[in-house]
Amino acid sequence: MNAPSPGRLVLLTTSHRVAPGQLSWPAWQALHQADRVLCADPAHPQLPYLREAGVEVEVAATPDAADLVDFLAGGRTAVLVQSGEGDRRLTDALSRLAGSGRVAMPDLELLPGAYDLPGARLIDLVQVMDRIREECPWSARQTHEGLANYAMEEAFELIEAIEEGDRDALREELGDVLLQVVFHARIAEDGAPATGDDEEDGGPFSVDDVAATLIDKLVRRHPHVFGDAVAETPEEVRAQWLRVKGEEKERTSVTDGVPVAQPALALAAKLASRARGAELRVPLPEGPGPGPALLALAVEAERQGTDPEAALRESARRYREAIRAAEGH
C-alpha cells in the first residue's frame, strides 16, 4: 500500500521592482490550483490583484508549522505569498520539524513569482536616494553647485581605476559616478534650479526625465541601429554621430560644446580633433613661455592617435614611483 503524499508547500516570492499583478504563468497556476493560499502581510501589494483574479487568500499571522504540515498531509497544496524579506520564523520551524525525523515533511518549493529585469536595482537606488535626500541633514541641503567638484573628483577616480586595471575599484567608482547622476537628478526634482536662474532653468525634472532624454538622444544618434541608415565601420559611425549631433545643436563653430574647464591637455586635444575633423588648417599660436610648445605637443599627439592627457598622466605616475623610490619606499 502506497504511503499518503505529504503534500506540497510553495513559497511564492515577489519583487517590489516589478509592478504588482505581473506574475509568471507558473505562479498563477500554483495560486489557482492550491488548496490554500496564505499571506501574513495584510498590506502586501499583490493582494488586490490576486483577489481580482479570483484567488482566495487567507490573510493572517504566519501559520503554525506543525498545523500546516498536518493540513498538507494527504496530498494537499498550500501557497504562502511571502514578503520581500521572506518568513524566517516559518522556515526555521519547518527545518526543526524536518530535523526531528518524526514527521513526514511536505515537498517544499521556492517559486519566484516575478523576475527582475536588467537594471532593476536602479529602482532601489532611486528609492534609497529619495530617503537620504529627505532624512539626511547634509544631503537635504546640497545644491548642484555644491556638488560640482565631487562629480569631477569621482570622474578622475574612475579614470584611475580604469588605467590601473583594478576591477573592484572600477565597480566601486562607476557606482560613485552613478551616485552623482542620481543625486543631481533628485535635487532637480525638488525644483532647485540647475543654473541659479529660476526663470530660465526649465523647472524641476526627475531621474526618469534624465533617462528619457538620454534614450531619445541614443536612438537619434544611432540611426544605423534604430533606423534605415547604414554605417558599417567605426569611422562611419563616428561621422554619422557628429553629423546628427551638429544638426541637433545647430552649432556655428566646431568649437561649440567643447568645455573649456576640462584639463588643459585634454582641451587642446579636443580642439585639435574638432579642427582636423572639419579639415581646417589653423596655425598654432606662438609666443613666450611653455604654453605654445605644450599646445604643439598635444596637437601632434592627437594627430598620431595618442591621448596626451593619458600619456602625461602615465609619465607622471612613473615619476611619482621614482620619487617614492628615492625616498626609500
C-alpha positions as CSV (number, residue, x, y, z in Angstrom):
1,M,0.0,0.0,0.0
2,N,1.4,3.4,-1.0
3,A,2.1,5.9,1.7
4,P,-0.1,9.0,1.6
5,S,1.5,12.0,-0.1
6,P,2.9,14.5,2.4
7,G,1.7,17.4,0.2
8,R,3.4,20.4,-1.2
9,L,4.2,23.9,0.2
10,V,5.0,26.6,-2.3
11,L,6.8,29.7,-1.0
12,L,5.9,32.3,-3.6
13,T,8.3,35.2,-3.8
14,T,7.6,38.5,-5.4
15,S,9.6,41.6,-6.3
16,H,8.8,45.2,-5.5
17,R,10.7,46.1,-8.6
18,V,8.0,44.6,-10.8
19,A,4.5,46.0,-11.0
20,P,2.0,44.2,-8.7
21,G,-0.1,41.7,-10.5
22,Q,2.5,40.8,-13.1
23,L,3.3,37.3,-12.1
24,S,4.8,34.4,-14.0
25,W,2.5,31.8,-15.5
26,P,3.7,29.0,-13.1
27,A,2.9,31.4,-10.2
28,W,-0.7,31.9,-11.4
29,Q,-1.1,28.1,-12.0
30,A,0.1,27.4,-8.4
31,L,-2.2,30.0,-7.0
32,H,-5.3,28.8,-8.8
33,Q,-4.6,25.1,-8.1
34,A,-3.7,25.4,-4.4
35,D,-6.0,24.2,-1.7
36,R,-5.0,27.2,0.5
37,V,-3.3,30.5,-0.3
38,L,-1.9,32.3,2.8
39,C,-0.3,35.7,3.3
40,A,0.9,37.1,6.6
41,D,1.1,40.7,5.4
42,P,-2.4,42.4,5.1
43,A,-0.7,45.3,3.2
44,H,1.0,43.0,0.6
45,P,0.8,44.8,-2.8
46,Q,-0.2,41.6,-4.6
47,L,-3.4,41.0,-2.6
48,P,-5.8,43.2,-4.6
49,Y,-4.7,41.7,-7.8
50,L,-4.9,38.1,-6.5
51,R,-8.5,38.7,-5.3
52,E,-9.4,40.4,-8.6
53,A,-8.1,37.2,-10.4
54,G,-10.4,35.1,-8.2
55,V,-7.7,33.8,-5.8
56,E,-9.0,33.4,-2.2
57,V,-6.2,34.5,0.1
58,E,-6.2,33.9,3.9
59,V,-4.6,36.9,5.5
60,A,-3.5,36.1,9.0
61,A,-0.4,35.7,11.1
62,T,2.2,33.2,10.0
63,P,0.7,29.7,10.3
64,D,2.0,27.3,12.9
65,A,4.4,24.9,11.1
66,A,3.0,21.7,12.6
67,D,-0.6,22.7,11.8
68,L,0.4,23.5,8.2
69,V,2.2,20.1,7.8
70,D,-0.9,18.3,9.2
71,F,-3.1,20.2,6.7
72,L,-0.9,19.3,3.7
73,A,-0.8,15.6,4.6
74,G,-2.7,13.6,2.1
75,G,-1.5,15.5,-1.0
76,R,-2.8,19.0,-0.4
77,T,-1.0,22.1,-1.7
78,A,-0.6,25.4,0.0
79,V,0.9,28.6,-1.4
80,L,2.5,31.1,1.0
81,V,2.7,34.6,-0.6
82,Q,5.9,36.0,1.0
83,S,7.1,39.5,1.6
84,G,10.4,40.6,0.3
85,E,12.2,39.5,3.4
86,G,10.5,36.1,3.5
87,D,9.3,34.4,6.7
88,R,12.2,33.1,8.7
89,R,10.0,32.1,11.6
90,L,8.0,29.6,9.5
91,T,11.0,28.3,7.6
92,D,13.0,27.8,10.8
93,A,10.1,25.9,12.4
94,L,9.8,23.7,9.3
95,S,13.5,23.0,9.5
96,R,13.2,21.9,13.1
97,L,10.3,19.6,12.2
98,A,12.3,18.0,9.4
99,G,15.3,17.6,11.6
100,S,13.3,15.7,14.2
101,G,12.8,12.8,11.8
102,R,9.4,12.1,13.3
103,V,7.3,14.0,10.7
104,A,6.7,13.3,7.0
105,M,7.5,16.6,5.6
106,P,5.8,18.1,2.5
107,D,7.6,18.9,-0.6
108,L,9.0,22.4,-0.3
109,E,9.2,24.6,-3.4
110,L,10.5,28.1,-3.8
111,L,8.7,29.7,-6.7
112,P,9.7,33.1,-8.0
113,G,6.6,34.9,-9.0
114,A,8.5,37.5,-11.0
115,Y,12.0,38.1,-12.2
116,D,13.9,41.4,-12.1
117,L,14.9,42.8,-15.5
118,P,18.4,44.1,-16.0
119,G,18.7,47.4,-14.3
120,A,16.1,46.6,-11.7
121,R,18.4,47.6,-8.8
122,L,18.4,51.1,-10.2
123,I,14.9,51.3,-8.8
124,D,16.3,50.6,-5.3
125,L,19.0,53.2,-5.8
126,V,16.4,55.9,-6.6
127,Q,14.4,54.9,-3.5
128,V,17.5,55.0,-1.3
129,M,18.4,58.4,-2.7
130,D,14.9,59.7,-2.0
131,R,15.2,58.7,1.6
132,I,18.7,60.1,2.0
133,R,17.6,63.4,0.5
134,E,14.6,63.6,2.9
135,E,16.2,62.4,6.1
136,C,19.9,63.2,6.0
137,P,20.6,66.8,7.2
138,W,23.7,67.1,4.9
139,S,22.2,65.7,1.8
140,A,19.0,67.7,2.2
141,R,20.9,71.0,1.9
142,Q,23.1,70.1,-1.1
143,T,22.8,72.0,-4.4
144,H,24.0,71.4,-7.9
145,E,26.8,74.0,-7.4
146,G,27.9,72.5,-4.1
147,L,28.2,69.0,-5.6
148,A,30.0,70.1,-8.8
149,N,33.5,69.4,-7.6
150,Y,32.5,65.9,-6.4
151,A,31.5,65.0,-9.9
152,M,34.9,66.0,-11.2
153,E,36.7,64.1,-8.5
154,E,34.7,60.9,-9.0
155,A,35.3,61.1,-12.8
156,F,39.1,61.3,-12.2
157,E,38.9,58.4,-9.7
158,L,37.1,56.3,-12.3
159,I,39.8,57.1,-14.9
160,E,42.4,56.0,-12.4
161,A,40.7,52.7,-11.7
162,I,40.5,52.1,-15.5
163,E,44.1,52.8,-16.1
164,E,45.2,50.7,-13.2
165,G,43.1,47.7,-14.3
166,D,41.5,47.3,-10.9
167,R,38.1,45.6,-11.5
168,D,37.0,46.0,-7.9
169,A,37.8,49.7,-7.9
170,L,36.2,50.1,-11.3
171,R,32.9,48.7,-10.0
172,E,33.0,51.0,-7.0
173,E,34.0,54.1,-8.9
174,L,31.3,53.5,-11.5
175,G,28.8,53.5,-8.6
176,D,30.2,56.8,-7.3
177,V,29.8,58.4,-10.7
178,L,26.2,57.0,-10.8
179,L,25.6,58.5,-7.4
180,Q,26.4,61.9,-8.8
181,V,23.8,61.4,-11.6
182,V,21.1,60.2,-9.2
183,F,21.9,62.9,-6.6
184,H,21.7,65.8,-9.1
185,A,18.5,64.4,-10.5
186,R,17.0,64.2,-7.1
187,I,18.0,67.8,-6.3
188,A,16.4,68.9,-9.7
189,E,13.2,67.0,-8.7
190,D,12.9,69.4,-5.7
191,G,12.8,72.3,-8.2
192,A,16.2,73.6,-7.4
193,P,17.5,75.5,-10.4
194,A,20.3,74.0,-12.3
195,T,21.7,77.4,-13.4
196,G,20.8,79.6,-10.5
197,D,18.1,81.3,-12.6
198,D,14.6,80.3,-11.7
199,E,13.1,81.8,-14.8
200,E,15.3,80.0,-17.3
201,D,16.2,76.7,-15.7
202,G,13.0,75.0,-17.2
203,G,11.6,73.8,-13.9
204,P,12.0,70.6,-11.9
205,F,12.8,67.2,-13.5
206,S,13.4,63.7,-12.3
207,V,15.8,60.9,-12.9
208,D,13.2,59.4,-15.3
209,D,13.3,62.6,-17.3
210,V,17.1,62.3,-17.4
211,A,16.9,58.7,-18.6
212,A,14.2,59.6,-21.2
213,T,16.4,62.4,-22.6
214,L,19.4,60.1,-22.9
215,I,17.3,57.3,-24.5
216,D,16.0,59.8,-27.1
217,K,19.5,61.0,-27.8
218,L,20.9,57.5,-28.2
219,V,18.1,56.5,-30.6
220,R,18.6,59.6,-32.7
221,R,22.3,59.2,-32.9
222,H,22.2,55.5,-33.9
223,P,20.0,55.6,-37.0
224,H,22.1,52.6,-38.2
225,V,20.7,50.6,-35.2
226,F,17.2,52.0,-34.8
227,G,16.5,53.3,-38.4
228,D,17.4,52.7,-42.0
229,A,20.8,54.4,-42.1
230,V,23.9,52.3,-42.9
231,A,27.2,52.6,-41.0
232,E,29.5,49.6,-41.3
233,T,32.7,50.8,-39.7
234,P,33.6,52.7,-36.5
235,E,34.7,55.6,-38.6
236,E,31.3,55.8,-40.4
237,V,29.5,55.5,-37.0
238,R,31.6,58.4,-35.6
239,A,31.0,60.6,-38.7
240,Q,27.3,59.9,-38.5
241,W,27.2,60.7,-34.8
242,L,28.9,64.0,-35.3
243,R,26.6,64.9,-38.2
244,V,23.5,64.2,-36.3
245,K,24.8,66.0,-33.2
246,G,25.7,69.0,-35.3
247,E,22.1,69.1,-36.7
248,E,20.6,68.9,-33.2
249,K,22.8,71.6,-31.7
250,E,22.6,74.0,-34.6
251,R,26.2,74.9,-33.9
252,T,28.0,77.6,-35.9
253,S,31.6,76.6,-34.8
254,V,33.3,73.3,-34.4
255,T,34.5,74.5,-31.0
256,D,30.9,74.8,-29.8
257,G,30.2,72.3,-27.0
258,V,33.9,71.8,-26.0
259,P,34.1,72.5,-22.3
260,V,37.0,74.9,-21.6
261,A,37.0,73.8,-17.9
262,Q,38.5,70.4,-18.7
263,P,42.2,69.7,-18.1
264,A,44.3,71.8,-20.5
265,L,45.9,68.9,-22.4
266,A,42.5,67.3,-22.9
267,L,41.1,70.6,-24.1
268,A,44.0,71.1,-26.6
269,A,43.5,67.6,-28.0
270,K,39.7,68.1,-28.3
271,L,40.1,71.4,-30.1
272,A,42.7,69.8,-32.4
273,S,40.4,66.9,-33.1
274,R,37.5,69.2,-34.0
275,A,39.7,71.3,-36.3
276,R,41.1,68.2,-38.0
277,G,37.7,66.6,-38.4
278,A,36.5,69.8,-40.1
279,E,39.6,69.8,-42.3
280,L,40.6,73.3,-41.0
281,R,44.3,74.2,-41.2
282,V,44.8,76.6,-38.3
283,P,48.3,77.7,-37.4
284,L,49.2,77.2,-33.8
285,P,49.7,80.3,-31.7
286,E,53.2,81.4,-30.9
287,G,54.7,83.3,-28.0
288,P,56.9,83.2,-25.0
289,G,56.7,80.6,-22.3
290,P,56.0,76.8,-22.4
291,G,52.3,77.2,-23.4
292,P,52.7,77.2,-27.2
293,A,55.2,74.3,-27.0
294,L,52.8,72.3,-24.8
295,L,50.0,73.0,-27.1
296,A,52.0,71.9,-30.1
297,L,52.9,68.6,-28.4
298,A,49.2,68.0,-27.5
299,V,48.1,68.7,-31.1
300,E,50.7,66.3,-32.5
301,A,49.8,63.6,-30.0
302,E,46.2,63.8,-31.0
303,R,47.1,63.7,-34.7
304,Q,49.0,60.4,-34.0
305,G,46.1,58.9,-32.1
306,T,47.5,59.4,-28.6
307,D,45.6,60.9,-25.8
308,P,48.0,63.5,-24.4
309,E,46.3,63.7,-21.1
310,A,46.6,59.9,-20.5
311,A,50.1,59.9,-21.8
312,L,51.3,62.6,-19.4
313,R,49.4,61.0,-16.6
314,E,51.2,57.7,-17.1
315,S,54.5,59.5,-17.2
316,A,53.6,61.4,-14.1
317,R,52.7,58.1,-12.4
318,R,56.1,56.7,-13.2
319,Y,57.7,59.9,-11.9
320,R,55.8,59.5,-8.7
321,E,57.1,56.0,-8.2
322,A,60.6,57.2,-8.9
323,I,60.2,59.9,-6.2
324,R,58.9,57.3,-3.8
325,A,61.9,55.0,-4.6
326,A,64.3,57.9,-4.0
327,E,62.6,58.4,-0.6
328,G,63.2,54.7,0.2
329,H,59.7,53.5,0.0
